[in-house]
């Protein structure tokens, strides 16, 4: 199976698209994703595992928490794919509402350790030629 085919299989669910939208803001704890999606832990874990298997998401463990982030957006076909998704998510529901809920959670002490940033910042820090949207 080609990478492109794996990516699109990973994108074939609105919950996984919502998760990617959240992860474009930075690394997040699984419980933060669960809170924003208002979904059960097993359901969110299943979608995150699917995204990991498709090569779009990476994880790391810190104690009993697992943190998720986008796979390197500069490798292969991921860069144009993530750029497209960022444009597609912009202003659309439920993606816009998810970001609002995530920002509220972060302001109230969500368990995420990393500061929320966005994909534009991540891309521009690693290569000065990404056009901000």
Secondary structure as UniProt FT lines:
FT   HELIX           3..10
FT   HELIX           14..23
FT   TURN            24..25
FT   STRAND          28..29
FT   HELIX           30..37
FT   HELIX           41..53
FT   TURN            54..55
FT   STRAND          57..62
FT   TURN            63..64
FT   STRAND          65..70
FT   TURN            73..74
FT   TURN            76..77
FT   HELIX           78..89
FT   TURN            90..91
FT   TURN            93..94
FT   HELIX           95..107
FT   TURN            108..109
FT   HELIX           119..126
FT   TURN            128..129
//
